[in-house]
Amino acid sequence: MTQPTMTQHTLTEFVSNLADYDPNALPVAQAQRIVQDFVQPIQGIETVTIWQALDRVLAADVISPINVPAHDNSAMDGFAFQGADLLSDAATTLAVVGTVYAGRAFDGLVGRGECVRIMTGAVMPAGCDTVVPQEFTQQATETAVVVPKGVVRIGDNRRLQGEDLMEGKPALTQGRILRPADLGLLASLGISQIMVRRRLRVAFFSTGDELRSLGDDLDPGCIYDSNRYTLFGMLTRLGCELVDMGVVKDDPASLEAALRSACANADAIITSGGVSVGAADYTKQIMAQLGDVNFWKIGMRPGRPMAFGTITSHGKSSYLFGLPGNPVAVMVTFYFFARDALLRMMGAQNTALPLLRVTSQTDIRKKPGRTEYQRGILSADADGSPLVHITGSQGSGVLRSMSEANCMVVLRHDQGHVHAGELVDVVVFDGLL
């Protein structure tokens, strides 16, 4: 569905220009750069209502058609007046000459020594530039109010015209993934429809004769396929259009047919299993025959083996992400390699996962020379300072510990053992998993 459009027309040509490229000992950072630089955004734009726009990617800047707010208005319930009336050395007494409600203009005049009772959001009367909150006043009656010395300064509690957004200025920029607050912002501008990128179509399947789908009998030596379900969840969270191709048997004809079908129907293909050292040779052979695929041994744990490149069939191309077969390795390689690439294909900007610096509660064993992603549980001490400790077994097949974790501890390539009390980087799962 997608044809790479780069100066380097193939991945092989692309990596050939990289210094110190070694597919058998590839640092995480270099692998991430290769994937991110090679993939290209898909084409296709559609118009949707803001009811349909949540988590979609903006296809063009949204220019504000109005000022927000449209007029200077009050940020508080209180009394509006001319700030120049404030006395510096004593309380200020003001005469109340009217009331201003939100949605109604004040037609009268507010002179020196006068004020109006005003509600939050109401338009500031001409000449008024300051609002004193009602709870800060004294001796308030229908006709007069006292403003104590020092409770407000000139200009306090006034929202200026265009303070949130100026007419003609960008309100939201191209490539933004629309969140709930963005929908409210669009509505505040009177915008009911918006241009977004079309949804990315992703085909995914698991490989292995030992795998069974839910509902199948579990024969001796067989296991239920879990990877498709975690991939389903992760891809759904990204807002992809999914093509679930089930479990593909370990034979050349089935694998080739699955890859060709996926290529015909999707922009990207994600497989799990079949790319490790012990995998059947024909898996890699068929992937290579159908396109331009690199097979990597990445300096990381878990998730060392990974395939990346393009598959072509009948003139159509799709990006391929061949992930390991172990359940945790699938999730780690997806989040730290495939995720950013898929978001780039969607046209999304600023997609890097935020990192927090957190104190480790325990020692963490780590060898320099590889990046490690360890499952952690984030908590807080009595003072509210964040802490993290590692879950139980960190084996790549222990999906239970991934389910128990609420964050991933990221241990850098050159980093060694971590001692309790030292700071570590963590990626929080909330909103991600």
C-alpha positions in Angstrom: 0.0 0.0 0.0 2.9 2.3 0.7 6.0 2.9 -1.4 9.1 4.2 0.4 10.0 7.5 -1.3 13.6 8.2 -0.2 16.9 9.1 -1.9 17.9 5.6 -0.9 15.2 3.4 -2.6 15.9 0.3 -0.6 16.7 -0.3 3.0 19.9 -2.1 2.0 21.0 1.0 0.2 20.0 3.1 3.1 22.0 1.2 5.8 25.0 0.8 3.4 25.6 4.6 3.9 25.7 4.3 7.7 29.0 4.2 9.6 29.6 1.2 11.9 26.4 -0.6 10.8 26.5 -4.2 12.0 23.2 -6.1 11.8 24.6 -8.7 14.2 25.4 -6.2 16.9 23.1 -3.2 16.5 22.7 -0.7 19.4 19.1 0.2 20.2 19.6 3.9 19.4 20.9 3.1 15.9 18.2 0.7 15.2 15.6 3.2 16.3 17.1 5.9 14.0 17.1 3.5 11.0 13.5 2.6 11.4 12.3 6.2 12.1 14.3 7.6 9.2 13.3 5.0 6.7 9.5 4.9 7.0 7.5 7.6 5.3 4.0 9.0 6.0 1.1 7.4 4.2 -1.1 9.5 1.8 -4.8 10.1 2.2 -6.8 12.8 3.9 -10.4 12.7 5.0 -12.8 15.1 6.7 -14.5 14.0 9.9 -16.7 15.7 12.5 -15.2 16.5 15.9 -17.3 13.6 17.3 -15.1 11.3 15.2 -11.8 13.1 15.5 -10.5 11.8 18.9 -7.0 10.2 18.5 -6.9 11.1 14.8 -3.9 12.9 13.3 -4.5 16.4 12.0 -3.7 16.8 8.3 -3.3 20.6 8.3 -2.9 23.4 10.7 -6.2 24.7 12.3 -6.2 28.5 12.0 -8.4 30.3 14.6 -11.3 32.1 12.9 -12.0 34.2 16.0 -10.4 35.7 19.1 -10.7 33.6 22.2 -12.0 35.1 24.4 -13.9 37.4 22.0 -13.8 40.3 24.5 -12.0 41.2 27.7 -13.9 39.4 30.4 -13.8 38.7 34.1 -12.0 35.7 35.4 -13.8 35.8 38.8 -17.2 36.6 40.4 -16.6 40.0 42.0 -16.5 43.7 41.2 -15.0 45.4 38.1 -13.6 48.9 38.3 -10.8 51.1 37.1 -7.6 50.0 38.7 -6.4 53.6 39.0 -9.0 54.1 41.8 -7.0 51.7 44.1 -5.5 53.6 47.1 -2.0 52.6 48.0 -2.2 53.3 51.7 -5.8 52.5 52.6 -8.9 50.6 51.7 -10.8 51.7 48.6 -14.6 52.4 48.8 -16.5 52.1 45.5 -20.1 52.8 44.5 -21.9 49.9 42.9 -23.7 51.1 39.8 -24.9 47.9 38.2 -24.5 44.2 37.6 -23.0 42.4 34.6 -23.9 38.8 33.8 -22.2 36.4 31.4 -23.7 36.6 27.9 -25.1 40.2 28.5 -23.4 43.4 27.8 -23.3 46.4 30.2 -24.8 49.4 28.6 -24.1 51.9 31.4 -21.0 54.0 32.2 -18.6 53.2 35.0 -16.9 56.3 36.2 -14.1 57.0 38.7 -14.9 55.7 42.1 -17.5 53.3 40.7 -17.8 49.6 40.1 -20.2 47.0 38.8 -20.9 43.6 40.2 -19.6 41.1 37.6 -19.9 37.3 37.0 -17.2 35.0 35.7 -17.0 35.2 31.9 -19.0 38.5 31.7 -17.7 41.2 29.3 -15.7 43.9 31.1 -17.5 47.2 30.8 -15.7 50.0 29.0 -13.1 51.7 31.2 -12.8 48.7 33.7 -9.5 46.9 33.8 -9.5 45.2 37.2 -11.7 42.7 39.1 -11.6 42.1 42.9 -13.0 38.7 43.8 -16.2 38.9 45.9 -14.6 37.0 48.8 -11.8 39.6 49.1 -14.2 42.5 49.6 -15.7 44.0 52.8 -19.0 45.7 53.7 -20.5 44.8 50.3 -24.1 46.1 49.9 -26.3 46.9 46.9 -24.8 50.3 46.7 -21.2 50.2 47.8 -18.2 47.9 48.5 -14.9 48.2 50.2 -11.7 46.8 48.7 -9.1 46.2 51.4 -5.6 47.5 50.9 -3.3 45.2 48.9 -5.8 42.4 47.9 -5.6 43.2 44.2 -3.4 45.0 41.7 -4.3 46.9 38.6 -5.3 44.4 35.8 -5.9 41.5 38.2 -8.5 38.9 37.2 -9.2 40.3 33.8 -8.9 37.9 30.8 -7.8 39.8 27.7 -9.4 39.5 24.2 -7.4 36.9 22.3 -5.5 35.8 25.4 -6.2 32.1 24.6 -6.1 32.4 20.8 -5.7 35.2 18.4 -7.7 35.3 15.2 -5.6 34.2 12.3 -3.1 32.3 14.4 -2.6 28.5 14.5 -4.8 26.9 17.2 -3.6 23.3 16.5 -0.7 22.2 14.2 -0.5 19.6 11.5 0.6 16.2 12.9 -1.1 16.6 16.3 -2.9 13.6 17.7 -6.2 15.0 18.8 -7.0 14.6 22.5 -10.2 15.4 24.4 -9.0 19.0 25.2 -8.4 19.6 21.5 -12.0 18.6 20.7 -13.2 21.2 23.2 -10.8 23.8 21.7 -12.2 23.1 18.2 -15.7 23.5 19.5 -14.8 26.8 21.2 -13.7 28.1 17.7 -17.0 27.1 16.1 -15.3 24.3 14.1 -17.4 21.2 13.6 -15.4 19.4 10.9 -11.7 18.8 10.6 -9.2 17.3 8.1 -7.3 14.3 9.4 -5.0 11.6 8.0 -6.7 8.4 7.0 -6.3 5.6 9.5 -3.2 3.4 9.1 -4.0 -0.1 8.0 -1.9 -2.7 9.9 -2.0 -6.5 9.2 -0.7 -8.8 12.0 -0.3 -12.5 12.5 1.6 -15.0 14.7 3.7 -17.9 13.3 4.2 -21.3 14.8 2.9 -24.8 14.5 2.6 -25.0 18.3 0.2 -22.0 18.5 -3.5 -22.4 18.9 -6.2 -19.7 18.7 -8.7 -19.3 21.5 -11.4 -21.9 21.2 -9.1 -24.5 19.7 -8.2 -27.7 21.5 -4.8 -27.4 23.2 -2.9 -30.5 22.0 0.2 -31.7 23.9 3.1 -29.4 23.4 0.9 -26.6 22.1 0.2 -23.2 23.6 -2.4 -20.6 23.1 -1.4 -17.6 21.0 -1.2 -14.5 23.2 0.8 -12.2 21.0 -2.1 -11.4 18.6 -4.2 -10.2 21.5 -1.5 -7.9 22.9 -0.8 -6.6 19.4 -4.5 -6.1 18.9 -4.6 -4.0 22.1 -1.5 -1.9 21.3 -2.5 -1.3 17.7 -6.0 -0.3 18.8 -4.6 2.2 21.3 -2.7 3.8 18.4 -5.9 4.2 16.4 -4.9 1.8 13.6 -7.3 0.0 11.2 -6.6 -3.7 11.9 -6.3 -6.7 9.7 -6.1 -9.8 11.9 -4.7 -12.7 9.9 -4.7 -15.2 12.8 -2.0 -17.9 13.2 0.1 -18.8 10.2 1.6 -22.3 10.1 5.3 -23.0 9.8 5.4 -23.8 6.1 6.7 -21.8 3.2 3.4 -21.7 1.2 1.3 -20.5 4.1 3.8 -17.9 5.1 4.2 -16.6 1.6 0.4 -16.5 1.1 0.0 -14.6 4.4 2.6 -12.0 3.5 1.3 -11.4 0.0 -2.3 -11.0 1.4 -1.1 -8.7 4.1 0.8 -6.6 1.6 -2.3 -6.3 -0.6 -4.4 -5.1 2.3 -2.2 -3.1 4.7 0.3 -0.3 4.9 2.3 -2.2 7.5 2.7 -5.8 8.5 3.6 -7.0 12.0 4.5 -10.6 12.6 5.6 -12.4 15.8 7.9 -15.3 15.8 10.1 -16.8 13.1 13.0 -14.3 13.2 15.2 -15.8 15.9 18.4 -17.8 15.4 16.5 -21.1 15.9 13.7 -20.2 13.5 13.1 -22.1 10.3 15.4 -20.7 7.6 12.6 -20.5 5.0 10.9 -17.8 7.1 13.7 -15.4 6.6 14.2 -16.6 3.0 10.6 -15.9 2.1 10.7 -12.5 3.8 13.8 -11.6 1.9 12.5 -13.0 -1.4 9.4 -10.8 -1.2 11.2 -7.6 -0.5 14.1 -5.8 1.1 14.3 -7.0 4.7 17.2 -6.7 7.2 17.5 -9.2 10.0 18.9 -7.7 13.2 20.4 -8.8 16.4 19.8 -5.8 18.6 21.8 -5.1 21.7 18.8 -5.2 24.0 17.0 -7.4 26.5 14.4 -8.6 26.0 13.8 -8.7 22.3 17.1 -9.2 20.6 16.0 -10.6 17.2 14.0 -8.4 14.9 13.3 -8.1 11.1 12.6 -4.8 9.4 12.1 -3.7 5.8 9.6 -3.8 3.0 7.5 -6.5 1.4 6.4 -6.1 -2.2 3.7 -8.1 -4.0 2.0 -7.4 -7.3 3.3 -3.8 -7.3 2.2 -2.9 -3.8 4.6 -2.5 -0.8 4.2 -2.6 2.9 6.6 -2.0 5.7 7.4 -5.2 7.7 8.2 -5.5 11.4 9.2 -9.0 12.3 9.0 -9.2 16.1 10.3 -12.0 18.3 8.0 -14.7 19.5 8.3 -14.3 23.3 5.3 -12.4 24.7 7.2 -9.7 26.6 9.8 -9.3 23.8 6.9 -8.6 21.4 5.6 -5.8 23.6 9.0 -4.3 24.2 10.0 -4.3 20.5 6.6 -2.9 19.5 6.7 0.0 22.0 10.4 0.9 21.4 10.7 0.4 17.6 7.4 -0.2 15.8 5.3 2.4 17.8 7.2 5.5 16.7 7.5 4.2 13.1 3.7 3.6 12.9 3.0 7.0 14.3 5.4 8.6 11.7 3.5 6.7 9.0 0.3 8.3 10.3 1.9 11.7 10.0 2.0 12.3 13.7 4.6 14.6 15.3 6.2 14.7 18.7 5.6 11.1 19.5 8.5 10.3 21.7 7.6 8.5 24.9 8.1 10.7 28.0 10.8 9.5 30.5 10.7 10.1 34.2 13.7 10.1 36.5 12.8 8.0 39.5 14.6 6.6 42.5 15.2 2.8 42.4 14.2 1.1 45.6 16.4 -1.9 45.0 19.6 -3.0 43.3 19.2 -3.8 39.6 21.7 -6.1 37.9 22.7 -4.9 34.4 25.6 -5.6 32.0 27.0 -2.7 30.0 26.9 -3.1 26.2 23.1 -3.5 25.8 19.9 -1.7 26.6 17.6 -3.3 29.0 13.9 -2.8 29.5 12.8 -4.2 32.9 9.3 -4.3 34.2 8.7 -2.1 37.2 6.1 -0.9 39.7 6.0 2.8 40.2 4.9 4.1 43.7 5.6 7.0 46.0 7.1 7.3 49.4 5.6 9.1 52.4 6.7 12.5 51.0 5.2 11.8 47.6 8.5 11.3 45.9 8.3 8.6 43.1 9.9 5.2 43.6 10.2 2.2 41.4 11.0 -1.5 42.1 11.4 -4.3 39.6 8.7 -7.0 39.3 9.6 -10.6 39.7 11.2 -12.7 37.0 12.3 -10.6 34.0 12.2 -13.6 31.5 10.9 -12.6 28.1 8.2 -15.2 28.3 6.8 -14.1 31.6 3.8 -12.1 30.5 2.3 -12.1 34.0 5.0 -9.7 35.2 4.2 -7.4 32.3 0.6 -7.4 33.4 1.6 -6.6 37.0 3.9 -3.8 36.0 2.8 -0.1 35.6 6.0 1.1 34.0 9.2 0.1 32.2 12.6 0.8 33.6 14.9 1.8 30.8 18.6 1.0 31.5 20.9 2.5 28.9 23.5 0.8 26.6 26.6 1.8 28.6 24.9 1.6 32.0 26.0 -1.0 34.6 24.5 -2.2 37.8 22.1 0.2 39.6 22.3 0.5 43.3 19.3 1.2 45.5 18.8 5.0 45.9 20.1 5.8 42.4 18.0 7.4 39.7 16.7 5.5 36.7 14.6 6.3 33.7 11.1 4.9 33.5 8.3 5.0 30.9 4.9 5.0 32.6 2.3 2.6 31.1 -0.8 4.7 31.9 -2.3 5.7 28.6 0.1 3.5 26.7 -0.7 -0.1 27.4 
